[in-house]
């Protein structure tokens, strides 16, 4: 299959840090279809060879399982081409159309690794020069809008110029091997599904923690914040994967129908529940690290949240009454993303149990992928005295089991776009429902003079997040 992949924003951070390494890994693994061409588009005055040299140089600073050999990169570099374009100039799209029409690829992927403010105009210009035919697929990076209204405006434009099956709204968390194994765990095994319900599960926690601050993204992040950057998309997609009903089959729409039902079932917000069940924070200087307002590009006195935690429930028969906790933040104690499923304790203990003892399943997302099943067991020494149990765990490390050269998130998703597989991409009604759910929080914060709570850089966030979960009689995983 001959494909053209046009990468708008081809000299940007996302292109060289994530997309080009993912395409190279697919090339190295032999899964990138032959006959492909990758066309980077940007305003920089570069030629093909200069662009290839730029990518080769930047490969030294990104995560790759193995450094490319000179021969490997030379063969991969032959796929790379460069086109200088100013995305605000309609005649430049005519040049792009001529370049693509001259070759007549079977599939054309337009990857918009640009500022979201350009999505509407780029899609309109693509259509104006006839590049919105059935062979075209458009990939949109998050955030898709700044609020519900802006999101709806972008989707209105997309519907005018493209069909829904041509739009690939990417959420790279859905491409992570551990998230794929979450679906496999639930719907490919008989072990957990009977337990996956309110009668046996006490609470579920989703944590996406980053040790780094905003780094060079201060100007972007100050207009975004943790709610838009992580919760509205990544965290809610993880919640859907945990909470959805088994789909009727593995087709894209069957899966996305069930995710939509979860979003529609989330308990709506009121000013009282936001005040009680939502915590926002902002990192201050600590452990030798600067505070958020000291970062480059951040406005003095900014009220943008770098941390948030919330409690919600899914209002249906499976999950009624089970609290779901989500937290995410920057400059936290560790880089760690995981999901913890805390099961209820046994109804009548006949052994001497450790304090707070119960089973739990931990699904690790980063920096490692794997599963931990925490159990209670009796050791040999304990059998000779009063019957008592101690914690034990079963550990499945996906890297050890399947090897470290597994397919990464962006690699998987890029290959799916080229193949036209929509299963791991977000449908418009899903995203709109997610924005509709977070909109009351955004409006509440806009009128809240208190602002975010400070927390020391290198900590686990403001103490109010621990107090929030403690009101239900629970605690975060690191506090157990």
C-alpha positions as a Markdown table, in Angstrom:
| # | Residue | x | y | z |
|---|---|---|---|---|
| 1 | Unk | 0.0 | 0.0 | 0.0 |
| 2 | Unk | 1.4 | 3.4 | -1.0 |
| 3 | Unk | 0.8 | 6.1 | 1.6 |
| 4 | Unk | 1.7 | 9.7 | 2.1 |
| 5 | Unk | 1.9 | 11.0 | 5.7 |
| 6 | Unk | 1.9 | 14.8 | 5.8 |
| 7 | Unk | 3.2 | 16.0 | 9.2 |
| 8 | Unk | 2.1 | 19.6 | 9.8 |
| 9 | Unk | 4.4 | 21.0 | 12.5 |
| 10 | Unk | 7.2 | 18.8 | 11.2 |
| 11 | Unk | 10.0 | 20.7 | 13.1 |
| 12 | Unk | 8.0 | 21.0 | 16.4 |
| 13 | Unk | 8.6 | 19.3 | 19.7 |
| 14 | Unk | 6.0 | 16.5 | 19.2 |
| 15 | Unk | 7.3 | 15.6 | 15.8 |
| 16 | Unk | 10.9 | 15.0 | 16.8 |
| 17 | Unk | 10.3 | 13.7 | 20.3 |
| 18 | Unk | 7.4 | 11.3 | 19.6 |
| 19 | Unk | 6.2 | 10.9 | 16.0 |
| 20 | Unk | 9.5 | 10.5 | 14.2 |
| 21 | Unk | 10.9 | 8.0 | 16.7 |
| 22 | Unk | 7.6 | 6.1 | 16.5 |
| 23 | Unk | 7.8 | 6.0 | 12.7 |
| 24 | Unk | 11.4 | 4.9 | 12.8 |
| 25 | Unk | 10.5 | 2.1 | 15.2 |
| 26 | Unk | 7.8 | 0.9 | 12.9 |
| 27 | Unk | 10.3 | 1.0 | 10.0 |
| 28 | Unk | 12.8 | -1.0 | 12.1 |
| 29 | Unk | 10.1 | -3.5 | 13.1 |
| 30 | Unk | 9.2 | -4.0 | 9.5 |
| 31 | Unk | 5.5 | -3.0 | 10.1 |
| 32 | Unk | 5.6 | 0.4 | 8.3 |
| 33 | Unk | 4.0 | -0.4 | 4.9 |
| 34 | Unk | 6.4 | -0.3 | 2.0 |
| 35 | Unk | 6.0 | 2.4 | -0.6 |
| 36 | Unk | 5.4 | 5.1 | 2.0 |
| 37 | Unk | 6.5 | 8.7 | 2.0 |
| 38 | Unk | 6.7 | 11.1 | 5.0 |
| 39 | Unk | 6.4 | 14.8 | 4.2 |
| 40 | Unk | 7.2 | 17.2 | 7.0 |
| 41 | Unk | 5.6 | 20.6 | 6.7 |
| 42 | Unk | 6.8 | 23.7 | 8.5 |
| 43 | Unk | 7.9 | 27.3 | 8.0 |
| 44 | Unk | 11.6 | 26.7 | 8.4 |
| 45 | Unk | 13.7 | 27.2 | 5.4 |
| 46 | Unk | 15.1 | 23.7 | 5.0 |
| 47 | Unk | 15.7 | 21.2 | 2.2 |
| 48 | Unk | 15.2 | 17.5 | 2.2 |
| 49 | Unk | 18.8 | 16.6 | 3.3 |
| 50 | Unk | 18.9 | 19.4 | 5.9 |
| 51 | Unk | 15.6 | 18.0 | 7.4 |
| 52 | Unk | 17.0 | 14.5 | 7.5 |
| 53 | Unk | 20.1 | 15.7 | 9.2 |
| 54 | Unk | 18.0 | 17.6 | 11.8 |
| 55 | Unk | 16.0 | 14.5 | 12.6 |
| 56 | Unk | 19.1 | 12.3 | 12.8 |
| 57 | Unk | 20.7 | 14.7 | 15.2 |
| 58 | Unk | 17.6 | 14.9 | 17.4 |
| 59 | Unk | 17.3 | 11.1 | 17.6 |
| 60 | Unk | 20.3 | 11.2 | 20.0 |
| 61 | Unk | 18.1 | 12.9 | 22.6 |
| 62 | Unk | 14.9 | 10.7 | 22.5 |
| 63 | Unk | 14.0 | 7.4 | 23.9 |
| 64 | Unk | 14.7 | 4.5 | 21.5 |
| 65 | Unk | 15.3 | 0.9 | 22.4 |
| 66 | Unk | 18.5 | 1.0 | 20.3 |
| 67 | Unk | 20.3 | 3.8 | 18.5 |
| 68 | Unk | 19.8 | 3.6 | 14.7 |
| 69 | Unk | 22.9 | 2.4 | 12.8 |
| 70 | Unk | 24.0 | 4.7 | 10.0 |
| 71 | Unk | 22.6 | 2.2 | 7.5 |
| 72 | Unk | 19.3 | 2.0 | 9.3 |
| 73 | Unk | 18.9 | 5.8 | 9.3 |
| 74 | Unk | 20.0 | 6.2 | 5.7 |
| 75 | Unk | 17.2 | 3.8 | 4.6 |
| 76 | Unk | 14.6 | 5.4 | 6.9 |
| 77 | Unk | 15.8 | 8.9 | 5.9 |
| 78 | Unk | 15.0 | 8.1 | 2.3 |
| 79 | Unk | 11.3 | 8.2 | 3.3 |
| 80 | Unk | 11.6 | 11.7 | 4.7 |
| 81 | Unk | 10.8 | 14.8 | 2.6 |
| 82 | Unk | 10.3 | 18.4 | 3.5 |
| 83 | Unk | 8.0 | 21.1 | 2.3 |
| 84 | Unk | 8.2 | 24.7 | 3.4 |
| 85 | Unk | 4.7 | 26.0 | 4.1 |
| 86 | Unk | 3.1 | 28.9 | 5.8 |
| 87 | Unk | -0.2 | 27.5 | 7.0 |
| 88 | Unk | -1.9 | 30.9 | 6.8 |
| 89 | Unk | -1.2 | 31.2 | 3.1 |
| 90 | Unk | -3.8 | 29.4 | 0.8 |
| 91 | Unk | -1.5 | 29.2 | -2.2 |
| 92 | Unk | 0.9 | 27.0 | -0.2 |
| 93 | Unk | -1.9 | 24.4 | 0.1 |
| 94 | Unk | -2.1 | 24.4 | -3.7 |
| 95 | Unk | 1.6 | 23.4 | -3.8 |
| 96 | Unk | 0.9 | 20.6 | -1.3 |
| 97 | Unk | -2.0 | 19.4 | -3.4 |
| 98 | Unk | 0.2 | 19.3 | -6.5 |
| 99 | Unk | 2.9 | 17.3 | -4.7 |
| 100 | Unk | 0.3 | 14.8 | -3.4 |
| 101 | Unk | -1.7 | 14.5 | -6.6 |
| 102 | Unk | 1.4 | 13.9 | -8.6 |
| 103 | Unk | 2.0 | 10.6 | -6.8 |
| 104 | Unk | -1.6 | 9.5 | -6.2 |
| 105 | Unk | -1.1 | 7.5 | -3.0 |
| 106 | Unk | -3.7 | 5.0 | -1.9 |
| 107 | Unk | -3.9 | 6.7 | 1.6 |
| 108 | Unk | -3.1 | 10.2 | 2.6 |
| 109 | Unk | -2.6 | 10.9 | 6.3 |
| 110 | Unk | -2.7 | 14.6 | 7.5 |
| 111 | Unk | -1.3 | 14.7 | 11.0 |
| 112 | Unk | -1.9 | 18.1 | 12.6 |
| 113 | Unk | 0.9 | 18.4 | 15.2 |
| 114 | Unk | 0.1 | 22.1 | 15.5 |
| 115 | Unk | -1.5 | 24.6 | 17.9 |
| 116 | Unk | -5.2 | 23.7 | 18.2 |
| 117 | Unk | -6.0 | 27.2 | 17.1 |
| 118 | Unk | -4.9 | 26.2 | 13.6 |
| 119 | Unk | -7.1 | 23.0 | 13.3 |
| 120 | Unk | -10.1 | 24.7 | 11.8 |
| 121 | Unk | -8.3 | 26.8 | 9.2 |
| 122 | Unk | -6.0 | 23.9 | 8.1 |
| 123 | Unk | -8.9 | 21.6 | 7.6 |
| 124 | Unk | -10.8 | 24.2 | 5.6 |
| 125 | Unk | -7.8 | 24.8 | 3.4 |
| 126 | Unk | -7.2 | 21.1 | 2.9 |
| 127 | Unk | -10.8 | 20.8 | 1.6 |
| 128 | Unk | -10.5 | 24.0 | -0.5 |
| 129 | Unk | -7.8 | 22.4 | -2.6 |
| 130 | Unk | -9.6 | 19.0 | -2.9 |
| 131 | Unk | -7.5 | 17.1 | -0.4 |
| 132 | Unk | -10.5 | 15.8 | 1.6 |
| 133 | Unk | -11.3 | 12.9 | -0.6 |
| 134 | Unk | -12.1 | 9.4 | 0.7 |
| 135 | Unk | -8.4 | 8.4 | 0.7 |
| 136 | Unk | -7.6 | 11.2 | 3.3 |
| 137 | Unk | -7.4 | 10.7 | 7.1 |
| 138 | Unk | -6.9 | 13.6 | 9.4 |
| 139 | Unk | -5.2 | 13.1 | 12.8 |
| 140 | Unk | -5.9 | 15.8 | 15.5 |
| 141 | Unk | -3.8 | 16.1 | 18.6 |
| 142 | Unk | -5.3 | 17.2 | 21.9 |
| 143 | Unk | -6.5 | 19.5 | 23.3 |
| 144 | Unk | -9.4 | 19.7 | 20.8 |
| 145 | Unk | -10.7 | 23.0 | 22.0 |
| 146 | Unk | -10.4 | 25.1 | 25.1 |
| 147 | Unk | -13.9 | 24.5 | 26.4 |
| 148 | Unk | -17.2 | 23.0 | 25.2 |
| 149 | Unk | -18.0 | 25.8 | 22.9 |
| 150 | Unk | -14.7 | 25.9 | 21.1 |
| 151 | Unk | -14.7 | 22.1 | 20.9 |
| 152 | Unk | -18.1 | 22.2 | 19.2 |
| 153 | Unk | -16.9 | 24.9 | 16.8 |
| 154 | Unk | -14.0 | 22.7 | 15.7 |
| 155 | Unk | -16.2 | 19.7 | 15.3 |
| 156 | Unk | -18.7 | 21.7 | 13.2 |
| 157 | Unk | -16.0 | 22.6 | 10.8 |
| 158 | Unk | -14.8 | 19.0 | 10.6 |
| 159 | Unk | -18.3 | 17.7 | 9.8 |
| 160 | Unk | -18.5 | 20.2 | 7.0 |
| 161 | Unk | -15.4 | 19.1 | 5.2 |
| 162 | Unk | -14.8 | 15.5 | 6.4 |
| 163 | Unk | -16.7 | 12.4 | 7.2 |
| 164 | Unk | -16.5 | 11.1 | 10.8 |
| 165 | Unk | -14.6 | 8.0 | 9.7 |
| 166 | Unk | -11.9 | 10.2 | 8.2 |
| 167 | Unk | -11.2 | 12.0 | 11.6 |
| 168 | Unk | -8.7 | 10.3 | 14.0 |
| 169 | Unk | -8.8 | 12.2 | 17.4 |
| 170 | Unk | -5.7 | 10.8 | 19.0 |
| 171 | Unk | -5.2 | 10.0 | 22.7 |
| 172 | Unk | -1.8 | 8.3 | 23.0 |
| 173 | Unk | -2.8 | 6.7 | 26.3 |
| 174 | Unk | -5.1 | 4.4 | 24.4 |
| 175 | Unk | -2.1 | 3.1 | 22.5 |
| 176 | Unk | -0.1 | 2.2 | 25.6 |
| 177 | Unk | 0.5 | -1.6 | 25.8 |
| 178 | Unk | -0.8 | -1.6 | 29.4 |
| 179 | Unk | -4.1 | 0.0 | 28.4 |
| 180 | Unk | -4.4 | -2.6 | 25.6 |
| 181 | Unk | -3.9 | -5.3 | 28.2 |
| 182 | Unk | -6.6 | -3.7 | 30.4 |
| 183 | Unk | -9.1 | -4.5 | 27.6 |
| 184 | Unk | -7.5 | -8.0 | 27.3 |
| 185 | Unk | -7.7 | -8.5 | 31.1 |
| 186 | Unk | -11.4 | -7.6 | 31.2 |
| 187 | Unk | -12.8 | -9.0 | 28.0 |
| 188 | Unk | -10.3 | -11.8 | 27.2 |
| 189 | Unk | -10.3 | -13.6 | 30.5 |
| 190 | Unk | -13.1 | -15.1 | 32.7 |
| 191 | Unk | -11.3 | -14.4 | 35.9 |
| 192 | Unk | -12.0 | -10.7 | 36.7 |
| 193 | Unk | -15.2 | -9.8 | 34.9 |
| 194 | Unk | -17.5 | -11.5 | 37.5 |
| 195 | Unk | -15.8 | -9.4 | 40.2 |
| 196 | Unk | -15.8 | -6.1 | 38.2 |
| 197 | Unk | -18.8 | -4.5 | 39.9 |
| 198 | Unk | -20.1 | -2.7 | 43.0 |
| 199 | Unk | -20.6 | -5.8 | 45.1 |
| 200 | Unk | -16.8 | -6.6 | 45.2 |
| 201 | Unk | -15.0 | -3.4 | 44.5 |
| 202 | Unk | -14.6 | -0.7 | 47.2 |
| 203 | Unk | -13.1 | 2.1 | 45.1 |
| 204 | Unk | -10.9 | 2.7 | 42.0 |
| 205 | Unk | -8.0 | 5.2 | 41.8 |
| 206 | Unk | -6.4 | 6.6 | 38.6 |
| 207 | Unk | -3.1 | 8.4 | 39.1 |
| 208 | Unk | -1.1 | 10.2 | 36.4 |
| 209 | Unk | 1.9 | 11.8 | 38.1 |
| 210 | Unk | 4.8 | 13.6 | 36.6 |
| 211 | Unk | 8.0 | 14.5 | 38.3 |
| 212 | Unk | 8.9 | 17.2 | 35.8 |
| 213 | Unk | 7.5 | 20.7 | 35.8 |
| 214 | Unk | 6.2 | 22.5 | 32.7 |
| 215 | Unk | 9.8 | 22.7 | 31.3 |
| 216 | Unk | 9.8 | 24.6 | 28.0 |
| 217 | Unk | 5.9 | 24.4 | 27.7 |
| 218 | Unk | 5.2 | 27.2 | 30.2 |
| 219 | Unk | 3.4 | 29.5 | 27.8 |
| 220 | Unk | 1.2 | 26.6 | 26.4 |
| 221 | Unk | 0.5 | 25.1 | 29.8 |
| 222 | Unk | -0.5 | 28.4 | 31.4 |
| 223 | Unk | -3.4 | 28.5 | 29.0 |
| 224 | Unk | -4.3 | 24.9 | 29.5 |
| 225 | Unk | -3.8 | 23.5 | 33.0 |
| 226 | Unk | -4.1 | 20.0 | 34.4 |
| 227 | Unk | -7.9 | 19.6 | 33.9 |
| 228 | Unk | -7.7 | 20.3 | 30.1 |
| 229 | Unk | -4.2 | 18.8 | 29.6 |
| 230 | Unk | -4.8 | 15.4 | 31.4 |
| 231 | Unk | -8.2 | 14.9 | 32.9 |
| 232 | Unk | -10.6 | 15.8 | 30.1 |
| 233 | Unk | -8.9 | 13.3 | 27.8 |
| 234 | Unk | -6.4 | 10.8 | 29.2 |
| 235 | Unk | -7.9 | 10.2 | 32.6 |
| 236 | Unk | -11.5 | 10.0 | 31.4 |
| 237 | Unk | -10.5 | 7.6 | 28.6 |
| 238 | Unk | -8.9 | 5.4 | 31.3 |
| 239 | Unk | -12.0 | 5.6 | 33.4 |
| 240 | Unk | -14.1 | 4.6 | 30.4 |
| 241 | Unk | -11.8 | 1.6 | 29.8 |
| 242 | Unk | -12.3 | 0.5 | 33.4 |
| 243 | Unk | -16.0 | 1.2 | 33.7 |
| 244 | Unk | -17.5 | 0.3 | 30.3 |
| 245 | Unk | -19.7 | -2.7 | 29.7 |
| 246 | Unk | -18.4 | -5.5 | 27.4 |
| 247 | Unk | -19.0 | -4.4 | 23.8 |
| 248 | Unk | -20.9 | -6.7 | 21.5 |
| 249 | Unk | -17.8 | -7.1 | 19.4 |
| 250 | Unk | -14.3 | -5.5 | 18.8 |
| 251 | Unk | -15.4 | -3.0 | 16.2 |
| 252 | Unk | -14.6 | 0.6 | 16.7 |
| 253 | Unk | -18.2 | 1.8 | 17.0 |
| 254 | Unk | -19.1 | -1.0 | 19.4 |
| 255 | Unk | -16.2 | 0.0 | 21.7 |
| 256 | Unk | -16.9 | 3.7 | 21.5 |
| 257 | Unk | -20.6 | 3.2 | 22.1 |
| 258 | Unk | -19.9 | 1.7 | 25.4 |
| 259 | Unk | -17.3 | 4.4 | 26.4 |
| 260 | Unk | -19.9 | 7.0 | 25.6 |
| 261 | Unk | -22.4 | 5.4 | 27.9 |
| 262 | Unk | -19.9 | 5.7 | 30.8 |
| 263 | Unk | -19.3 | 9.4 | 30.1 |
| 264 | Unk | -23.1 | 9.9 | 30.0 |
| 265 | Unk | -23.5 | 8.1 | 33.3 |
| 266 | Unk | -21.0 | 10.2 | 35.3 |
| 267 | Unk | -22.6 | 12.1 | 38.1 |
| 268 | Unk | -23.2 | 15.7 | 37.1 |
| 269 | Unk | -21.5 | 18.5 | 39.1 |
| 270 | Unk | -23.1 | 21.1 | 41.3 |
| 271 | Unk | -21.3 | 24.0 | 43.2 |
| 272 | Unk | -21.5 | 22.0 | 46.4 |
| 273 | Unk | -20.0 | 18.8 | 44.9 |
| 274 | Unk | -17.3 | 20.7 | 43.1 |
| 275 | Unk | -16.3 | 22.3 | 46.4 |
| 276 | Unk | -16.3 | 19.0 | 48.2 |
| 277 | Unk | -15.0 | 16.6 | 45.6 |
| 278 | Unk | -12.6 | 18.6 | 43.4 |
| 279 | Unk | -9.1 | 19.8 | 44.6 |
| 280 | Unk | -6.8 | 22.0 | 42.5 |
| 281 | Unk | -3.3 | 22.8 | 43.3 |
| 282 | Unk | -0.2 | 24.6 | 42.0 |
| 283 | Unk | 3.4 | 23.7 | 42.8 |
| 284 | Unk | 5.5 | 26.1 | 44.8 |
| 285 | Unk | 9.2 | 26.0 | 45.2 |
| 286 | Unk | 10.5 | 23.0 | 47.2 |
| 287 | Unk | 13.3 | 20.4 | 47.3 |
| 288 | Unk | 15.5 | 22.8 | 45.4 |
| 289 | Unk | 13.0 | 23.1 | 42.6 |
| 290 | Unk | 11.4 | 26.3 | 41.3 |
| 291 | Unk | 7.7 | 27.1 | 41.8 |
| 292 | Unk | 5.3 | 27.2 | 38.8 |
| 293 | Unk | 5.1 | 31.0 | 38.6 |
| 294 | Unk | 8.9 | 31.1 | 38.4 |
| 295 | Unk | 8.9 | 29.0 | 35.2 |
| 296 | Unk | 9.6 | 30.6 | 31.8 |
| 297 | Unk | 6.5 | 31.6 | 30.0 |
| 298 | Unk | 4.2 | 31.5 | 33.0 |
| 299 | Unk | 2.4 | 34.7 | 33.8 |
| 300 | Unk | 3.2 | 36.3 | 37.3 |
| 301 | Unk | 0.4 | 35.5 | 39.7 |
| 302 | Unk | -1.0 | 32.8 | 37.4 |
| 303 | Unk | -4.0 | 30.8 | 38.8 |
| 304 | Unk | -3.5 | 27.9 | 36.4 |
| 305 | Unk | -3.7 | 24.5 | 38.2 |
| 306 | Unk | -0.7 | 22.1 | 37.9 |
| 307 | Unk | -2.5 | 19.5 | 40.0 |
| 308 | Unk | -6.0 | 18.3 | 40.4 |
| 309 | Unk | -7.8 | 15.5 | 42.2 |
| 310 | Unk | -11.5 | 14.6 | 42.0 |
| 311 | Unk | -14.0 | 12.1 | 43.2 |
| 312 | Unk | -16.8 | 10.9 | 40.9 |
| 313 | Unk | -19.3 | 8.0 | 40.5 |
| 314 | Unk | -20.8 | 6.2 | 37.5 |
| 315 | Unk | -24.5 | 6.2 | 38.0 |
| 316 | Unk | -25.5 | 2.7 | 36.7 |
| 317 | Unk | -26.3 | -0.7 | 38.1 |
| 318 | Unk | -22.8 | -2.0 | 37.8 |
| 319 | Unk | -21.1 | 0.8 | 39.6 |
| 320 | Unk | -23.6 | 2.7 | 41.7 |
| 321 | Unk | -22.0 | 3.9 | 45.0 |
| 322 | Unk | -18.4 | 3.0 | 44.0 |
| 323 | Unk | -16.2 | 6.1 | 44.2 |
| 324 | Unk | -13.7 | 6.7 | 41.3 |
| 325 | Unk | -10.8 | 9.0 | 42.2 |
| 326 | Unk | -8.7 | 10.7 | 39.6 |
| 327 | Unk | -5.5 | 12.8 | 40.3 |
| 328 | Unk | -2.8 | 14.2 | 38.1 |
| 329 | Unk | -0.1 | 16.7 | 38.5 |
| 330 | Unk | 3.3 | 18.1 | 37.7 |
| 331 | Unk | 6.3 | 18.3 | 40.0 |
| 332 | Unk | 5.0 | 15.4 | 42.1 |
| 333 | Unk | 7.1 | 12.9 | 44.0 |
| 334 | Unk | 7.6 | 10.5 | 41.1 |
| 335 | Unk | 6.8 | 9.8 | 37.5 |
| 336 | Unk | 4.1 | 7.2 | 37.9 |
| 337 | Unk | 0.9 | 6.4 | 36.1 |
| 338 | Unk | -1.2 | 3.6 | 37.5 |
| 339 | Unk | -4.8 | 2.4 | 38.2 |
| 340 | Unk | -5.6 | 0.7 | 41.5 |
| 341 | Unk | -8.7 | -1.4 | 41.8 |
| 342 | Unk | -9.4 | -1.9 | 45.6 |
| 343 | Unk | -11.6 | -4.8 | 46.4 |
| 344 | Unk | -13.8 | -5.0 | 49.4 |
| 345 | Unk | -12.5 | -7.0 | 52.4 |
| 346 | Unk | -13.9 | -10.4 | 53.1 |
| 347 | Unk | -17.3 | -10.2 | 54.9 |
| 348 | Unk | -16.3 | -12.4 | 57.8 |
| 349 | Unk | -12.6 | -12.8 | 58.6 |
| 350 | Unk | -11.6 | -16.1 | 60.2 |
| 351 | Unk | -7.9 | -15.3 | 60.2 |
| 352 | Unk | -6.0 | -12.6 | 62.0 |
| 353 | Unk | -5.7 | -10.0 | 59.3 |
| 354 | Unk | -3.2 | -7.1 | 58.9 |
| 355 | Unk | -4.7 | -3.7 | 59.5 |
| 356 | Unk | -6.6 | -2.5 | 56.5 |
| 357 | Unk | -6.0 | -5.7 | 54.6 |
| 358 | Unk | -7.8 | -6.3 | 51.3 |
| 359 | Unk | -7.1 | -7.5 | 47.8 |
| 360 | Unk | -6.2 | -5.0 | 45.1 |
| 361 | Unk | -5.2 | -5.0 | 41.5 |
| 362 | Unk | -2.6 | -2.5 | 40.3 |
| 363 | Unk | -2.3 | -1.7 | 36.6 |
| 364 | Unk | 1.0 | 0.0 | 35.9 |
| 365 | Unk | 1.0 | 2.4 | 32.9 |
| 366 | Unk | 4.4 | 4.2 | 33.2 |
| 367 | Unk | 7.3 | 4.2 | 33.7 |
| 368 | Unk | 6.8 | 0.4 | 33.5 |
| 369 | Unk | 4.0 | -1.7 | 32.1 |
| 370 | Unk | 2.6 | -4.5 | 34.2 |
| 371 | Unk | 0.0 | -5.9 | 36.6 |
| 372 | Unk | 0.3 | -6.6 | 40.3 |
| 373 | Unk | -2.3 | -8.6 | 42.2 |
| 374 | Unk | -2.1 | -8.1 | 45.9 |
| 375 | Unk | -3.3 | -11.1 | 48.0 |
| 376 | Unk | -3.2 | -12.3 | 51.5 |
| 377 | Unk | -1.4 | -15.6 | 52.3 |
| 378 | Unk | -0.2 | -17.7 | 55.2 |
| 379 | Unk | 3.5 | -18.3 | 55.6 |
| 380 | Unk | 5.0 | -21.5 | 57.0 |
| 381 | Unk | 6.0 | -19.9 | 60.4 |
| 382 | Unk | 2.4 | -18.6 | 60.8 |
| 383 | Unk | 0.9 | -22.0 | 60.4 |
| 384 | Unk | 2.5 | -23.2 | 63.7 |
| 385 | Unk | 0.9 | -20.4 | 65.7 |
| 386 | Unk | -2.4 | -18.5 | 65.6 |
| 387 | Unk | -3.6 | -18.4 | 62.0 |
| 388 | Unk | -2.6 | -15.1 | 60.5 |
| 389 | Unk | -2.2 | -13.7 | 57.0 |
| 390 | Unk | 0.5 | -11.5 | 55.5 |
| 391 | Unk | 0.5 | -9.5 | 52.2 |
| 392 | Unk | 1.8 | -11.3 | 49.1 |
| 393 | Unk | 1.6 | -10.3 | 45.5 |
| 394 | Unk | 1.7 | -11.7 | 42.0 |
| 395 | Unk | 3.6 | -9.6 | 39.6 |
| 396 | Unk | 3.4 | -9.6 | 35.8 |
| 397 | Unk | 6.0 | -7.4 | 34.2 |
| 398 | Unk | 5.1 | -7.0 | 30.5 |
| 399 | Unk | 8.7 | -6.0 | 29.5 |
| 400 | Unk | 10.0 | -9.2 | 31.0 |
| 401 | Unk | 7.2 | -11.4 | 29.6 |
| 402 | Unk | 7.0 | -9.9 | 26.1 |
| 403 | Unk | 10.3 | -8.2 | 25.7 |
| 404 | Unk | 11.3 | -4.5 | 25.7 |
| 405 | Unk | 11.0 | -4.1 | 21.9 |
| 406 | Unk | 7.2 | -4.0 | 22.1 |
| 407 | Unk | 5.2 | -1.6 | 20.0 |
| 408 | Unk | 5.0 | 1.8 | 21.7 |
| 409 | Unk | 1.8 | 4.0 | 21.9 |
| 410 | Unk | 2.5 | 6.4 | 19.0 |
| 411 | Unk | 3.9 | 3.6 | 16.9 |
| 412 | Unk | 0.7 | 1.6 | 17.3 |
| 413 | Unk | -1.6 | 4.5 | 16.7 |
| 414 | Unk | 0.3 | 5.7 | 13.6 |
| 415 | Unk | 0.1 | 2.3 | 12.1 |
| 416 | Unk | -3.7 | 2.1 | 12.9 |
| 417 | Unk | -4.2 | 5.5 | 11.1 |
| 418 | Unk | -2.4 | 4.3 | 8.0 |
| 419 | Unk | -4.5 | 1.0 | 8.1 |
| 420 | Unk | -7.7 | 2.9 | 8.8 |
| 421 | Unk | -8.5 | 1.3 | 12.2 |
| 422 | Unk | -10.5 | 3.6 | 14.4 |
| 423 | Unk | -10.7 | 1.4 | 17.6 |
| 424 | Unk | -8.2 | 3.3 | 19.6 |
| 425 | Unk | -9.4 | 6.8 | 18.6 |
| 426 | Unk | -12.0 | 9.0 | 20.1 |
| 427 | Unk | -15.3 | 9.7 | 18.5 |
| 428 | Unk | -16.7 | 13.3 | 18.4 |
| 429 | Unk | -19.6 | 12.5 | 20.7 |
| 430 | Unk | -17.3 | 11.0 | 23.3 |
| 431 | Unk | -15.1 | 14.1 | 23.4 |
| 432 | Unk | -18.1 | 16.4 | 23.5 |
| 433 | Unk | -19.6 | 14.5 | 26.4 |
| 434 | Unk | -16.2 | 14.7 | 28.2 |
| 435 | Unk | -16.1 | 18.5 | 27.7 |
| 436 | Unk | -19.7 | 18.8 | 28.8 |
| 437 | Unk | -18.8 | 17.0 | 32.1 |
| 438 | Unk | -15.8 | 19.2 | 32.9 |
| 439 | Unk | -17.3 | 22.5 | 31.9 |
| 440 | Unk | -19.0 | 23.2 | 35.3 |
| 441 | Unk | -15.6 | 22.8 | 37.0 |
| 442 | Unk | -14.0 | 25.3 | 34.6 |
| 443 | Unk | -16.9 | 27.7 | 35.2 |
| 444 | Unk | -16.6 | 27.3 | 39.0 |
| 445 | Unk | -12.9 | 28.0 | 39.0 |
| 446 | Unk | -13.3 | 31.0 | 36.8 |
| 447 | Unk | -15.5 | 32.6 | 39.6 |
| 448 | Unk | -13.5 | 31.2 | 42.5 |
| 449 | Unk | -11.2 | 33.8 | 44.1 |
| 450 | Unk | -9.5 | 31.2 | 46.3 |
| 451 | Unk | -7.4 | 29.9 | 43.4 |
| 452 | Unk | -5.3 | 26.7 | 43.5 |
| 453 | Unk | -3.8 | 25.4 | 46.7 |
| 454 | Unk | 0.0 | 25.5 | 46.9 |
| 455 | Unk | 2.0 | 22.3 | 47.3 |
| 456 | Unk | 5.7 | 21.8 | 47.5 |
| 457 | Unk | 7.5 | 20.7 | 44.4 |
| 458 | Unk | 8.5 | 17.0 | 44.8 |
| 459 | Unk | 5.5 | 16.2 | 47.1 |
| 460 | Unk | 2.3 | 14.3 | 46.3 |
| 461 | Unk | 0.2 | 17.4 | 46.0 |
| 462 | Unk | -1.8 | 19.5 | 48.4 |
| 463 | Unk | -3.0 | 17.8 | 51.6 |
| 464 | Unk | -6.6 | 18.6 | 50.6 |
| 465 | Unk | -6.4 | 15.7 | 48.1 |
| 466 | Unk | -5.7 | 13.2 | 50.9 |
| 467 | Unk | -8.4 | 14.8 | 53.0 |
| 468 | Unk | -10.9 | 14.4 | 50.2 |
| 469 | Unk | -10.4 | 10.6 | 49.8 |
| 470 | Unk | -10.1 | 10.2 | 53.6 |
| 471 | Unk | -13.7 | 11.4 | 54.0 |
| 472 | Unk | -14.8 | 8.2 | 52.4 |
| 473 | Unk | -12.5 | 6.1 | 54.7 |
| 474 | Unk | -9.9 | 5.4 | 52.0 |
| 475 | Unk | -6.4 | 6.6 | 51.1 |
| 476 | Unk | -4.2 | 7.0 | 48.1 |
| 477 | Unk | -2.0 | 4.0 | 47.1 |
| 478 | Unk | 1.3 | 5.4 | 48.4 |
| 479 | Unk | -0.4 | 6.1 | 51.8 |
| 480 | Unk | -1.4 | 2.5 | 52.3 |
